[in-house]
């Protein structure tokens, strides 16, 4: 017996594993595959008859729980006023982001929230918003770029060991950017994430596999980047690289990438499913439509979301492996974190679903990465586990100008002067991603010193991004 036989019967989500486990036990007891499949069909038809005990009791309980959640009466009534939530760097956050967070805190499923100092307007939940819900997940609370994440590799080289032209050549040869873009088939590298059985457990995932395979190891458009720069460690850290990394300056690679077209289509599909589930939801909250965990749709999204998160990290793995291999080195230290995902987390003694849409996990002791802009420093940080912030921190500097506003108001010569003054070589990148479109990272970091401690600093030198609407 295997998962294929189980899914053909129509089992989904957690029921697949429970059905397979029970089937293996029955197979060990000497039953034929045909007999086991007949038993599973019977459990599926009348799960209430199997809850008293026996090999199928756990499966039966899961089926009943899932059906109960799916058939629960729909209540989309918003709270009359938002629940209170913590705000870090309030003076840096525009009113639109506050209004979006207020709306999120009026949802009947919301239990706690926080707004990070890099917050700005997004779709549904604001970028920089952290939201804890009970037994429900919000696709747009995670975002379109599911699993969007950061990765840093500190290399056993001095910053001067790689000159600008060499760095530029390596980035052009070993990275790919843009919507629909990937490596040629002969140049693609394999990764274990492509061999997970999860791809076969939903029709949507099966349909999107070819797209994911074609784009593995590449980056999207917008604010995604791969850059060479200088990582500075001011003092030896006992928990970084096993405590073996000396204070000093190192050549390093920093990347920002996500789950590409695969993740975007998962987000779009399940947002549509969620919105259809709550037709009476206030129009202003439509993009915050949720899926109950335990329902078939909720479990399917949870499975797809986590696969997209692993796929996004796989893209970073391959980007960094290509560059390290080209340099003939092995990284001394690697750190990565997702900042567009939902996690099951204990909050106030109960398990809630914590959505971080553009927010870095910052539980006590956890390492994370908070970048600036294409020309400003980023930071390696260690979380302080602040409960009021739901153990979170900012995911970057955060926009102060929208893309169209940046293109309309920023002068190309001013952006180029800013880059030149900081010694930045830029490949691609548009005016919409100019440093002046972002808040000052130093201001954002200063507003969250109770959320994270600074461990090291990264200063970009050669940066590659997708070609924007107008190259800088």
N, C-alpha and C positions, 0 to 999 in steps of 0.2 A: 504494500500500500504506500502511496505517496500523496503529496499535496494536490497533484493533478486530478487524482480520482475524487478527492474531497471537493475541490472547487467545481468540478463538473456537476456535483449534486446541488450546487447553489449556496454552499456555506460561504460566509464572508467574514472578514475581520478576525477578531479573537476566536470565533467559533471554528476557524480552519485548524488552528493549532490544537484545540481541545478535541476536535473530531479525529484528527490524525493520531493524537496520543491514545485515545480510546481504541481506535482501529488497530494500532500496533499491539496493544495489550490483548485484544481479541484474537489477533493473528497468532500471537504467542500461545494462546490457549487452544489453537488448532482449528479455528474456523477458517473457512475458505473466503476468498475476496468477495465472492458473490453474496455469501451469507452476511458478511460484515456490511456491505453496501445496503442490503435490505434492512438491516438493523438501524443503520444511520438514517435511512429514509423514514423509518418508523419514528425515530426520535425527533426528526425534523417535523413530522406531521403532528405529533402529540407530545411535545416536550414535558408537559405537566405530568405525564404518566411515568416519567423517569427521574423525578426530582428526589424521591425518597431515599435513594442510595444506589450503589452499584457503579459500574464502570462508566455509565453515561450520565451520571448525576450532574457533574460540573458542566458538561456540555448543555444539558437540558436547562440548567439555571441560567447560563449565558444566553441561550436562545430566548427564554422568557423575558429576561432583562432587556434584551435588545428590542424585542417586539413591544414591550411595555413603554420603552422610551419613544419608540417610533409612533406609537398610538396615543401618547400623552396629549391632553388638550393643549392647543397652541395658545400661549399667552404672550402677546407682543407688547403689552402695555408698559410704557416707560414710567420710571419714577418721576414724580412732579419736580424734583430738584436733584442735582447730582450728589452722589456720595462725596465726602471730603477726600482729597488726595494731596500728596506732597508735591511741591514744585521746587526745583533747583534752578537758580539763575533766572528768576521771574522777569527781571528787567531785560533779559536777552530774548525773551519769547514773545512772538506776535500774538495778537488777540485771536486770530483765526485758529491757531493751534490750541489755545485755551478753550475756545468754543467747541472744537472737535473733542477734546478730552472731556469737557463737561457732558457732552452728549453721550460719550462712551460710559461715563459713570452714572448715567440714568438708565442703562439697560437693566432689565430685571435679573440678568445672570451675573452682573458685575458685583464684585465684593471688595476690591481694593485697587488702587492705581497710583501712578507716579508719573511726573513729567520731567524729563532730563533737560539740561541747559542748552542742548543743541536742537531742541524741538522746533519744528516748523510744520506747516500745513501739508497733509498727505491725503490719501483716499481713505475714508473711514477713520481709523485711528491715526492721530498725527504721527509723523516721523518723530522719534524720540519719546513716544508714548509707551508706557508699561501698564498692562491691564490684567488683573487676576479675575477669572470667571469661575463659576461653579458648574462642573459637569457639562461644559460647552466650549467649543472652539470657534473662533471668528476668522474665516479665511482672510479678510482684509485687515484683521488685527495682526496677522503675520506679514501680509504684504504680497505684492505681485512677484517680487524676486525672492521666492522662498529660499531660506538658507543663506542669503547674502552674508558674506563673511570676510574675515581678514586672516592673513598668514604672514609671519616674519621668519626669515632664515638668517641667522647670524653666521657668517662664513669665517673660516680660518685664514683670512686675508686682511691686510691693511687697506684702508680706503684708497690709497694711492697705487695699489697693485693693479688696478683696472682703470685705464684711462677712458675718457669720455667717448671716444670713437669706438673703442672695443665694447663698452657697455651698450652703446647705441646699436651696434651690429648684432650683439647677442639678443637684445630685446626684439629686434626686427626679425631675426631668424627663428626664435624659439617661443614667441607669443603670437596670439591671434586675437583680434578684437572686432566687435560689431554684430549687429543683428543678423542671424542666419549664418554667421561665419564659423568655420572650423578648419582644422588641419586637413590637408589632402589625405586620403585613406592610407597611402603608403607611409605617411609621416605620423599617423596617430599612434599613441601609446595606450596599452591596455591598462585597466584598473579593476581591482576586485569588485567595486560597486556595480560594474556592468554585468557581473555574474550572479548577482543576488536573485534568489527565487521570487522576491517581492515583485519584480517586473511582470511576472506571469499571473499575479493574483487579482488583478483588476483589468477589465477591458481597456480603460483609459491608459493605464501604465503600459500595457502591451502595445497600444497604438503609438505611444510617445517614445518607445525605446529606441527606434531608429534615429530619431532626432537627437536624443540624448547621446547615443553612441557617436554620431557624426560631430557633435560639438564638445566632446570630452576634452578637457585640458585647455579650453579657450575661455575668453572673457567677453562680456557684453559691451554695451555702449554706456552712455551717461557718465557716471562718476567712477566706473571701474578702471583700475590701473594696475600696472606692474612697474616697479621702480627700483633702481639701484641707489643706494645712499649710504650714509655713515651712521652706524649705531654706536652710541656712547653709553658705556656703563661706568658710572662714577665711583662705585665701590662694589667689591665682590659680593654677590648675593648667594647665601647658603642654599637656596632652593632653585637657583637658575643654572641649568646645565650640570646638576649634581654638585653645585658649589665650586666647579672647576674653572669657571669663566673669570679671568682676571679683569680688573677694572681697566678701561682703555677704550680705544676706538677700533671698530671693525667694519669691513665691508659687509653690507647686508642687502637682502631683497625683501621688499614689502609688497604685498598684493591685496587687492580688493576685488572680489568676484562673487558670482552667485550661481544659480541653478539654470541659467540660460533660458532658452525657449521652452524647455521641458517644464521648469518651475512656473513660468508665466502661464502656460496653458492649464496646469493643475489649478493655479489660483483662480483663473477666469472661470473654469468649469465649476468649481465648488462654490464660488461666490454666487453664480447663477442658481445653483441648487439651493443654497441657503436663502436667497431672496425669494424664491418660489415657495419655500417652506413657511415664510412669514409674510404673506401678502398684506396683512393689516398693520405691519410695522410702519411707524411714522416715517414719512418721506425723507426727513432730515437724517434718519438713522439707517436708511436702506443699505448703505455700504458697511454697516456693522451687523448685518444679518448673521446669525450663528447656526451651528449644527450641534445638536445634543450629542455628547459622547455616549456611547451605548446604542445610538441609532446606527443603522446600516451606513447612512451617508456620513455621519460623524466619524465612525471608525475608518471608513474608506479614506476620508480626507486626512485623518491622523496618520494613517499608514503612508499615504502619498507624500504628505508634508515631510515626514521624517526621512523618506527616501530622497526627496529633493535636497534636504539638508546634508545628507551624506554625499550626494552627488556633487553639491557645491564644494564641499571640502576636498573631494577627489580632484576637482579642477585645480585647486591650489596645490595639492600634492604633486600633480604632473607638471604644473608650471615651474615649481621650485626644483623638482627633480631634473627637468631639462636644463635649467640654468646652472645648477650645481655640477651636473655631468659635463656640460660644455666647459666649465672652468676647471674640471678635474679635481673637485674637492667634495668633502662631505660636511654638511652644516654642523656647527658646534652646538647650536640651540635652535629649536623650532617651536613657535607658539602660534596657535590658531584659535579663533572663536567665531561662532555664528552670532549675528545680531538681527536677524529677521526670522524668528521661529517662535514656537510655543513649547513650553516645558511643563511637566507635572511637578509641582513644587509645594512643599509644606509652608503654609502661610497661617500664622495664628493657630497652629495645632491641627489644621485640616488640609487635605490635599486640594489644591486649586490648579487651574490651568493659567499659567503666567505667559501672556503674550508680550514679546519684546519686538516692537517694530522700529528698528533703528535704535536699539539699546543693547549695551554690552552686559552679559552676565558678570556679576561682581560679588559672588559669595565670598566669604572670608578665605583669603589665601589663593584664590583663583587668578591666574594670569590672563590678561586680555590686552587688546590693542585698540588705541583711539587715535586715528590718523587726523592730520590737519587737511591742508589742500595740496595741490600739485607743487606748491613752492614753500609750504610751511611745515614745521616739524610735526611728527606723530609721537605717540608715547606708548611704551610698554608699561602696563599698570598691574597692580595687584589689588583685588577686591577687598573691601573691609566688611562686607556682609551687612550693610545697613538695611535693617528690616523695613524702615519707612519708605525706602526706595525699592522695595521688593528685591533687594540684593542686585541692583542694576546700576549702570553708569551710562554716560553718553556713548554714542558709537562713532563720533567724529566731531567736527566743528559745527556742522549744521548750516543750512543755507540762510542768508539774509536777503538774497535776491532770487526770485524765481528765474527759471531759464529764459523766458521771453524778456523779463525785465533786465536781466544781465546783458542779453544780446542788444537790447534797445539802448541801454544807458552807458555801458562800459566801452571805452575806446581801446582799440587794438594796441596802439602805441603805448598806452599806460600799462596794459597787461604785460606787454613784452618788456617794458622797463622794469617792472616788478620782478619778472623772472630773471632778467639779466643781473639785476642787483643782488640776487640770491644765488647766482651761479647755476641756474637750472637749465638743462637741455630738455626740451619737450618734443616728443614725437606724437603727432595727432593732438587731440584736445581742442576744445572749442571755447569761444568766449563765454558760453553758458557754464563752463567749468572753471572760469578764471578765479584766482584766489580772492579777488575783491567781491565775488558773489557769495563768499562764506564768512561766517562770524570768525573773529580772531580766536584761534585754538587756545591761546594763553588765557583769554577771558573765560572760555568754556571750562577749561581745566581748573581754574581758580574757584569756580562755583561748585565744585564737586570733590573737594579735598576730604570730605567726610565719607565719600563713597569709595575712593580708590587712593592708593599710595603710588607714587611714581617710582618705577624701577629703572627705566632707561629711556633714552631719547633717540629717535630716528630722524635724520635730516635728508630729504630727497636730493638727488643730484641729476640722474637721468631718468626721465619719466616717460612711459608709453601709455597712451589712452586711445580710444576710438577717435576717428576723425569727427569732429563736431560739425555744427551747421556752418561755422566759419572758423577755420584753424587760427590759432593764436599766432 
